[in-house]
Amino acid sequence: MGWSHLLAPGAGVLDVACGAGRHMRWFAERGHPVTGVDRSPEAIASAAEFGQAVLADIESGPWPLGGRVFGAVIVTNYLWRPRLPEIVAAVAPGGVLLYETFAAGNETVGRPSRPDFLLQPGELLGACAGLRVVAYEDGFLAQPERFMQRIAAVRPAIHSPGTPPRYPLRGPAAS
């Protein structure tokens, strides 16, 4: 999974709207304790194989993970704007948010097409105020055709004064 190198070894991972646990499985296989939340009992039954699976309707009910923070929060193909503050707040100091979902323009190529489910230009950047953006994309992807916004953002770690925070680089420069 792109940008997963930003996670600290063994960091706990939260998968929001986890479905059957595809991302939970991927992170669990790499030694991360995982928690997933979804409103589908069938999905949660499958996801429970990989870690803690929380059955909750985060659109109609309360945020079920109040106060808990994670080394990584993963969100894919899901948008419920009222929960964005809790999702971002669930990123621990030094933790990473990896968020990817559909953006405005997608209505021209398929579903989702309702504005309620499409990020507006720069909206994901605004939701991540207070985090350090490591990567951001907003545009069209061809295979399959869709408009997406993606972000990898890190909550600054608590560190000693005068010592700059460190974020691992990607690619050959990292060696």
N, C-alpha and C positions, 0 to 999 in steps of 0.2 A: 504494500500500500504506500503510495507516494507520501513523502514527508514523515513517515513513521520513524525514521532515524533520529528525529528530534526527541523522542521519548526516552526518558531515563530507563536503564535496565530495571525490569521488574515493576515499573510504574503501573498503578491501577488504571484501567480503561473503562470509561462509560460509553456505551453505544446507545444513542437516543433513537427511538423508533427502530429498534434492532431487527425486527422481523424474525426470521428463523435463526438468526445469529451468525450470518456469514462473516461479518467483521469480528464478532466475538471469537469465533473459531480461529481466525487468522492471528489475532493477538494472543490468544491463549496458547496456541502452538509455539509462540515465541517467548513464552514464559511470563506473560502479563496476567495478573488476576483481572477478570473481566466482569462487568455488570451490564446488563441490558435492560431496557425498559420498552415495553410495547403494550398496546391495548388488546391485542389478539391473543386469546388463550391458546390457540393452536400454535402460533408463532412462539410464544413464551415456553410452551412445552418442548419445542425443538431447541430453543436457545439455551434452556436449562442444562443441556448436555455440556456446555462450554464454560459455565460460570453462574453467578447469581443472576436470576431472571426475575424481573419485577413486572407484574401485571398491573398496569395503571393506564387510565385514559388521561393523558396529560393535557388534552384539549378541553375536557369537561370537568376534571377533578383537580385536586391540588397537586403540586409538584411533589412526587413521592420521595425525593432524595434530599429534602431540605437540610442544608448545612453540610452535606457531604461534598468533598472535593476529590478530584481524580487527576492523575498524572497526564491523562489524555481524555478528551471528550471528542467522540466521533459522531458526526451527523451526515447522513447521505440520503438525498432525494426526499427530504422532509422539511416542511416549513410550517410553523405555527408561531406567528409573530409574538403573541403574548408570552410565550415561553423563552424567547431569546435571552432576556436578562438572566433567568435561572440557568440556562444552558451555559452561558459565558461565565457566570459566577461559579459554576461547578469545576472550572479549571483551577487546579492548585497552583501556588507559586512555583514557577519553573516548569509548569505543565503546558501542554499544547492543545489547541483546538484545531481539529481538522473538519471542515464543514464544506459540503458540496451539495448544491441543489439547483433546481431549475430557475431560470431568469426570464425577465421580460424579453419578448421576441419568440419564446417557445410556442406561443399561441399560433404562430405562422407555420409551424412544422409538425405540431402534434399536441399530445397531452403531457402534463397538465396545461390547460389553456386559460383557466380562471386567474385573474390578477391576484386573488387571495393566496395562490400557491406559487407565485412567480416573484422573485426578488427584483426590485427596481435597481437601476444603475447605482452602484456604490452603497447599497443598503447593507450588505454584509460587512463592508468596511466600517460603516457607522456603528453596527452592532458590536464590533470588536474594539471600540474605543477603550483604551486602558491596557490593551494587549499590544505586543510588538508583532507587527505583520511581517512574516518571513516570506510569504508568497501569496499572490492574489491574481486570479484570472476572472474575467468577465467577458464571455463571448460565445461564439458558435463552435460546436464540435460536430464533425461530419458523420461519424460512425458509432451509433446511429445519430441521425440529425437531431440536435437539441441545442438550446441556449442554456448555459450554465454559469454560475458563479462558484468559485472555489477559494478557500482561504486556508492558510496554515498560519496560525498566530500563537505566540507564546506569552504567557503571563510572566512578567519579570519575577525572577527568583529573589528571595530575600538573601542578600549577600552583604559582605563587609563593606562599610563606606570606603570609597576610593578604589574599589575593585570593580571593574566593569563586568556585567553579566556575560556569560559565554553561551553561544548557541552553535551546535555542530553545523559545519558546512556540508553541502551535498557535493558529491562527485570527487574528481581527482584532487582538488584543492584541500580536501579533508585529510589527505594522507601526509 
